Amino acid sequence: MNRTPGTAPKARILRIELRRSVGVWLGALLLLGSVALLQSLSGPWTKGAVAWTEQWTSTAWWDRFLMAFLWPLAVAAGAVQGLRDHRSGMTELLTTTPRPPWQRAARTAGALALTLATAYLLLFLHGGVQVIGNGGYPHLRWLPILLVGALALAAAAWLGMGVARTVPSALTPPVLTMVTLMAVVLVHDTVTRGAFPNRIVLLSPSLAEVHGVFLTVAWRVNAGQTVWLLGLAATGFLLLVAGKPRARLLALLPAVLGAAVAIPLLPAIPERNYVIDKAATALVCEGPVCVTRLHERELAALAGPEGPAEEALRLLSRLPHPPTSVRETVPAWPADGWQPSAPPRPAGFVPVDFEERALAGATRDEALRGLLAGAGTAPCAVALRADATEEEELRYDETRAVRELAARTVAAAWFTGELKPLRGTSWLRADADRLARPAWDALRALPPGEQRERVAALRSAALRCDGDTDLLTVLAARTVPAESGTR
């Protein structure tokens, strides 16, 4: 068999370096520890539509979230590896060999970077296999997020090697690891608090929690972090091969230049770190029913003559100025802070929000009642986020949310003729059911024309979302006129 000269020796040297380095063991630790954290422990990465096994972008994003812990491990591996020659007492001997120092350093550093990057890619593939099983939206726009993460581990390992080569002490690995861990965790915890400028925060490769399935990391973040990490990796490698103080001082130049280019490129405010994925939010329609491409797999169960969407439109046609289509809505980004009420919304279509999990995976009956809830409107009382601040918690009115849920449940029952709880509302269901039953009985006792007027008034109030109107009161006694809402 014909082989390129030098191929076999290079492959053999790489295998030797892999056996001698700590990279294989640390790569296994990195992989198994990350899988155990993501798979075994309950956290924000396991919940709702943004779970780490639901969509490709979410998987890559959550892997970058773990970088707060993986990066210090990579620095530790590099520092331990960088002390190998010092521990063996071969430093002076190796300086007398005719082979340039960078060649030997390149093989050792390359083997370590390859091991860590492979472990990181295997972590992503572990989640990706589950994404395929869950029917995730296939695309490749997650690739930059993943590659920046792999680059971050390689840069951290090389930096650790370079620092340990410069300061060959047994204390270097633990001290360097603790400093890196404290710095990354501190920056990670202050992402949303404004304690540091956003551009400085983004010098850490660890991303914040996933904010929504329609978001992706902005190209400026990927580009800026790539430049910075390449400079950091170059500095680490130059420190590894530098033999004189002047060379070590010059080795800092790539990191300084990388930061000088990256910092102006990175977004100035946290809200610009992420952007709407326009390809994922493009609408796919079947008749009057439209969903985003991200949730295209839900279209078959929702649309069609026998689907719940057209049935909901037919039932809603009993009201004045009824909606004519069903359309998935995409939350705006950047969000203008959390507000107790949603802004007014159009009346021409029935909104669908799979991200709230009220319709995803629902039966036909559950989906129909979900579309008819509130007479074909979205909730006005916005759910409180898991990461809500203390001020937002104080502003949240749970009583109003319970009363609204009761009114929305009764409105759906008026169209179907049967009072049943709405899907995805278990945490408010018991209190809402106690209010919904008497309101439902009172509504059914009215003449048909009066029932229709009160449901129409509820729809009008729900479209306005002015924050002052109680929907259950509107349903019990028609206090506001029935209007068509904003078109």
N, C-alpha and C positions, 0 to 999 in steps of 0.2 A: 504494500500500500504506500502511495506517495504521501509524504508529510512535509509540511513547510519546515525548513530548518529552524531548529530551536523550539518547535511547538511542544514536543514531548518533554524536554527539560523544564520549560516554563510551567507546564501543567503539573509536573512532579514537584517543582518548587512551591507552587500554589497549594498543593495537597499537604506538603510538609508544614507550610505556614499555618494552614487551617488546623492541623493537629496540634501545633505548638502554641497557638494563640488561645486567649480566653474567649475569642469571639464565638466559637461554636457553643460553648456552655452558656455564655451570656445571651446569645441569640435564642437558645432553647428556653432560658428563664424568661426572656422578654416575651416570647410567644405564648408560653404556657400561663404566665402570670396575667397577661392581657386578656387571654381567652377566659381565664377563671374570673377576672373582674367583670368583663362584659357579659358573660354567659351565666354566671352563678349568682352575682349580687344584683339586687334590685336598685335601679337608679334611673335618672332621666333618660338614659340610653336604652331603656327597656320599655318605655311607656309611649302609648299613642302612635300617631302617624309618623313621628320622628324617630321611632325605635331604630336601632342600629342595623337591624336585619330586614327593614321594610323597603328601603330604596338605596340605590348605589351611592348617590351623593351623601346620604346620611351615614352610610357605612364609612366612607372615606373621611367624612367630617368628624365622626366620633373617634376614629382612630387618631386623628390629629388632636382631639380633646385630651387623649391619654398622654400626649407628648409632655405634659407637665411632669409625668413620672418616668417616661421612657428616655427623655433627653438626659437627665442626670445619670441614669444607668449607662447610657452610651458614653458619657464623659468618664464615668468610672472605669468602664472597660478599656477605653483608650489610655487612661492614666496607668492602669495596671500593666497594659501591654507596653507602654512607653518605658517602664522601669525594668523590662526584661534584661536588656543588655547590662544595665547597672547592677542588677542583682547577681548576674553571672560573672561579673568582673571582666567583661570582654570589651568594654568601651575603647580602651587604648589600643587593644589588639586590632579591632576592626578599623580603626583610623589608619592603620598601616597597610591595609589591603589596597591593591590598585583599582578595584571597582569603585566607581563614584558612590558616595553615601546615599544619594537620592534613589539609586536603583534598588538597593537593598531595602530602604525605607518604603519605597513604593510597593514592593511585594507584601510587606507586613501590613502596611496601612490599607492596601487594597483588599487583602484577605479579611481583615476586620470589618471594613466597610461593606464588603460583599455579604458577610454573614449577617450583620445587623439589618441590612436592607432586605435580605431574603426573608428573615424572620418577620419583618414588618409587612412585606407583601403577602406572606402566608397568613398573617392575621387578617389582612383585608380579604383574602380569598375565603377564609373561614366564614366571614360575614356575608361575602358575595354569594356563596353557594346557597345560603339561607334566603338571600334576596331573590334569587332565581326561583326557589321553591315557593316564595310568597307572591310571585308574580310581579316583581318590581319593574318599573319602567326602564327599558334597556337604552343606554347611551354611553358615551365616553367622556362626557364633560367633567366627570369626577377625576379624570386622570391627572390634571395639574395638582389637585389637592393631595393625591397620593404620592406623586413624585416629589413634591416639596417635603413631605414627611420623611420619605426615604433619604433625601438629601440632608435633612436636618440631623438624622441619626449618624450619617457618615461624617458630617462636619463636626458633630459633637465628639465622635470617637477620635478624629484626627486632632482636634483641639486638645483633648485629654492627653494624647500621645505627645504632642508638642510641649505642653506645659510640664509633663512629667520628665521629659528629656531635658528640659531647661532647669527644672528644680528636682533633681533625682533624690527624693526623700520618701521614706515609707509613709510619711504623713500626707504626701501630695494627693493620692487617690481619695482618701476619706474627706480631706478638707475641700478639695475641688468638687467632690460630689455634693457635700452639704451646701457649699456656696451656690452651686448651680441649682440645687433643689429649692433652696430658700428664695433665690431670685425668680425662678420660673413660677413657683407657687404664689409668691407675693404678687407678681405681675398678673398672673391668671385670676387671682381673687379680686383684683382691682379693675378688671376690664370695664365693668359697668358703673364703677364708682367715681371715675374721673380723677383718681389720685395721681395718675401718670398721664402724660400726653399720649394720645392714641398711637402716634407713630413710634414712640418708644415701646409701648406695649407690644406692638406687632413685630418687634425684633425677636420676641419669643415665638417659636413655631407652634406653641400650643394655642388652639382656637377655643373660643367660648362654646357654650352648649349650642346645639342645633336649635335654631329659632323657628324653623318651618320647612316643610318639604318642598316648597316652591323656591327656596333660596339656594344660592350657591355662593362660593367665595369669590369676591371681586377680583378681576384680573390684576388690578394694581397691587392687591395683597400678595397674590402668587408671584408676580414679577418682582416686587420689592423684596420679599423674603428670599427668593431665589438668588438675587444679587448679593444680599447680605450673607446668606449661608455659603455661597461660593467664596466670598472674601474670607469668611471665618475658616472654611476648610483650607484655603490656601495658606492662611496664617499658621494654622496648626501644622500643616505639612512642612512649611519652611522652618518653623521652630524645631521640628523633628530632625531636620538635616543640618541646621545651623551649627557651626562649630566655634564661632567667635561672638563676643558680645555685640559687635557692630552688625553682624549678620542677623542676630536675634532681634536687634532693634528694628532693622529693616523688614523683618518678617511680620511686624505689626502693620505694615503699610497696606496689605490687601484688605484686612479687616476694617481699617480706617476708611479706605476708599469705598469699600462695599457699603459701609454705613452712610458715607457721604452721598452716595447715589441712591440708596434704598430709602432713607428717611424722607426726602422730598417726594419720592414716588408713592409712598404708602399713604392711605387716606388719613385725613386730619381728624375725623370724628368717627366714633364706633359705628354709627348707622350706615356709613359708607363701606364698611368692611364686607358687607354681603349685598347681593343684588338679586332681583327676581330672575329666575331662569326662563327666558322668553320662549325657548323651544318647548320646555315642559308645560308652560301655561297656555300654549296655543290651543284653541278650541277645536274639538272634533265633534261633528254634529250628525245626528240621525233624525231627520224630521225636525220637530220643534225642540228636541232635546240636545243640549250641548254640554260636554264635559272637557276638561283639560286633557292634553295628551298624557300627562302623568297618570291619570285615572281612566284611561281609555278602556281598560278591561272591565270597568263598571258600566260601560254604556249599554252593553247587550242586555244586562239585567234591568236597566232603567227604562230604555226606550222600546219602541215597537208597539204594535196595536194592543198587545197583551201586557205591556209593561206598566208599572205604576205611574210613570210620568204623564203619559197621555190620559190615563184614568183620572189623575189629579187635576189636570187641566179641564177635563170634561166636568168634574164636580164643581170646580171653582167658577165655571161659566154661569153658575146660578147667581153669582153676585154681580153688581154693577161694575163696569170697567174691569173685567177679569184679566188676569195675565194670559199671554198667548204662547209662552215658551217656558222651558225649564233650562236653567243655565248654572253651571258651576261657577262660584265666585272665588276670586283669589284675593287674600288679604293684602292691603297696601303695604308697601315697604319703601322707605323707612316709616315705621309706625309713629304717629304723632303722640307718643305717650299713651298710657292706659287711661281710658275714660270710662265712667260708670255706664254710659249709654253709647250705642252705636249711632253714627250720623244717619240722616234720612237716606232712604234707598229708593231705587226705581220701582215702579209698580208694574212694569211691562213683562216681568218674568218671575218665576218662582226660583229662589236661590237654592243652590245645593252646595254643601260644605262637607266634603269627605274628610277633611282634616280634623273635624270635630268628632269623627267616628260615629255620628248618629245614623249615617246611611251606609257606610262601607261594610259590606258583608251582611246587610240586613235582608230579611225575608221580604217577599213582595208586600205583605200586609204591613210590616214595620216600615218599609220604605214609603208606602202610600200615606200612612199616618204622619210620617216625618215631613213629607211634602205639603200636607194639608195643615200642619201645625200652625197656629196663628193665622189661619185662613191664607196660607201660602206666603208667609213672611218669615224672615230670619229673626232670632231673638234680639230684643233691644237691650236687655240687661247683659252686658258682656261678661263672660266668665272670667273669674280671677285667675291670673297666671300662677304657675307653681313658684316662680321666682319673684312674686310680687313684693314690693317694698312695704314697710310698715305703714306709710302714708296711704298707699293704695288699698291695703287691707282695711284701714279705717274708713275709707271712702266707699268700700263695697257694701251694698245694701242687700243682705241675704233675704230679708223679708220681701223686698220688691221682686227679687229673682224667683222666689217660691210662688208668689201671687201671679207673676207673669207666666210661669210654667203651667200653673193651674188653668189660666185663661187659654193658653195655647193648646192644652190638652182638650179642653171643652170645645174649642173651635174645630179641631180635627174630628172630634166625635160627632159634631153636628153634620158633617158631610158623610161620614161612614155609618152613622146610626148606632155606634157602639163606643162606650167610654172605655178606653184602654190607655195605660201609661205609654209615654213616648220613649223610644229607644235612646240610650245614652244619657239618661237623667237620673240614675239610681241614687246619687247622693242627695238629691232634692225630692225624690219621688214620694216618700212617706208624708212629708208635710204638704206637698202639692196635692196629693190624692185626697187629703182631708178637706181641702178647699174645693177641689174639682167636682166631687160628687154632688154637694148641694147646689153648686152653680149650674151643673148639668141638668139636675132635676128642675130647677127654676126656669131654665131656658126652654126645656121641652114642654113646660106647662103653658107657655105663651102661644098665641096664634102663629101660624106659619109665616105670615108677613112680618110680624114683629120680630120673630127669630132671625129672619133674613136681614132685617135692618140692623139688629144688634151685632151680628157677625160681620156685616159690612163695616159698621162703625169700628169694630175691633181691628179689622184689617187696615182701615185708614189711620188709626192711631198707631198701629205697629209700624206702618210705613214712615210716619213722621219721626218716631223715636225722640220725642221732645224731652223725655226724662221726667216730666211732671204728671203725665197721664197714667193712671193705674188701669191696666188692661182688664183686670177682673171687674173693676168698677164699671168700665165701659160695657162689658158684657152683661152685667147685672142690671144696669139702668143706662139707657142710651143718653150719655151726657155730652157727646160730641157728634157733629154731623158726619154722615158717611160721605167720604170723598174718594177720589180716584188715586190720590197720592202723587208723588213726583214722577214724572215720566222722563 
